[in-house]
Amino acid sequence: MKSKIKTILGLTFLFGLQTAKAQLFQSRSDIISKDGYGYTTGVTDDGTKYIRYDKEKNTKASGSYTQVKVIYFTKLDDGSEICYLWKIIEPSSETNSNVAHYKSKFVETDYMQWKDYERNIIYDIVVKDGICIITAWWDNKK
């Protein structure tokens, strides 16, 4: 676990602002200062801390809906917390535009999964029961 955290810390400095769009490796305070204080917080069953933003959206495909973004954190040795994974939850009617977005920017590595090789980030889409869930995480496999 310590080597994983050291790797994450090293990559935080290496990637710097390049990961800002993905929010991976950003601290809790940096995310809150950028996205605001309109969030809820909680802890998963396995003890992982997260913050959740609910954003009202209106699109041609879905009309008015609430997009949910959940940002998960891990604690580093110095006590700070950084994002290691995030999820966006939307109606399944948003799937086509999401797929088009990821397909246009990244390399498809599997069905409904893309990789940003520049930043080593995996984006995965799962559609189930009328919901589209996008998950992003850093791929630490070589």
N, C-alpha and C positions, 0 to 999 in steps of 0.2 A: 504494500500500500504506500509506503514512504517513497519508493522509487517512482511510483505512478504520480504522486503529488509533486515530486521534484521535476519530473518530465513536464507536467502541466505548467509548473512555475516557469521553467525554461522557455516553453513555447509561448507563454503569456508575453514575455519580453520580446521574443523573436517575432511574433506576429503583430504585436502592438495594435495599432488602429485598424489593421487589415481585417480583424475579426469583429469589428464593431457592428457590422450589419448582422452578423450571426449571433451576437451576444455571448457566444461561447468564450470562456476564459475571462469574462468581465466580472468585476466584483459586484456584490449586491448593491453597494452604495453607488457605483457608477451607473448601474442599470436604473436604479430609482431616480437618480439625478437627471437622467436622460428621459425616462418614460413617465416620471411623476409619482406622486404619492397615492394615486387612486388605485390601490391594489389590495388584495387580501393575502394573507399568509397562512401557512399551515405546515404540517409534517405528515409525510406518508407513513403507511404501516411499517415500513422498514427503517424509519427514522430520518429520511431525507427531507431537508427543509426546502420549501418552495415559496415563490410568490406568484400570484395570479392576477393578470390584467384582463378585464372584460371591456371590449371596445365595440361600440355600436357601428355597424357598417351597413351600407346599402349598395347592392350590386344588381346588375341586370339579371344575372343568373339566379339570385336568391332573394332579391328584394331586401327588406330590412331584417337584420339578424344581429346577434351578439357573437363576435369572434372572441374566443377564449385563448389566451396565451399563458402557459404555465412554464416557469423558469425554475429549474432544479439546481441546487447548490451542493458543493462539497466543501468541507472545512479543510484548510491548509494547516501545516504545522504552526504557523504564526498566529492562528486563530481567525484569519480572514476567510471569507467565503467567496468562491468563484462559481460561475455557471459552468456546468459540465454537460447539460442536456436541456433542450427546450421542446415544447410541444405547442402546436396551434390546432385548435379544434373549431371546425366550421361545418356548415351543412354540406352534405355530399354534392349538392349542386355547384359547389365551388371547385370540385375536383378537376374538371377540364382546364380551367384557367391556371390552377396550381401546377398541374402536369405540364402544361405548355410553358410556364415560367421556368421550371426546373430543367425541362428538356432543352430549352434554348440556351441555358447558361452552363450546364454541367454534363458530365458523362454518365450515361445510364449504365449501371453496374448489375442490375437485377430488375425484375418486374416491379415497377413503381418505386425504384430506388436510384438515386443519383449521387455522384461524388464530385465534390469540388477539390480537384487534385492540388490546386494552388494552396489551399488552406487545410487540406486533409479532413474535410467535413463531409459526413454522410447525411443525406436528406432522404427520408423514407415516408411514403404515404400509404395509409391503410384506410380503406373505406368499408364501413360496417354499420348496419342499422340506421342508415340515413345520415351518418356522420363521417366527415373527412378529417383524419388526424395526421398532421405532418410532424415528424420527429427529426430533430437534428442533433448530432453528436460528433465529437472528434474521433476519427478513426486512428487508433494507436497501433494498428497492425501494419507491418511493413510488407 
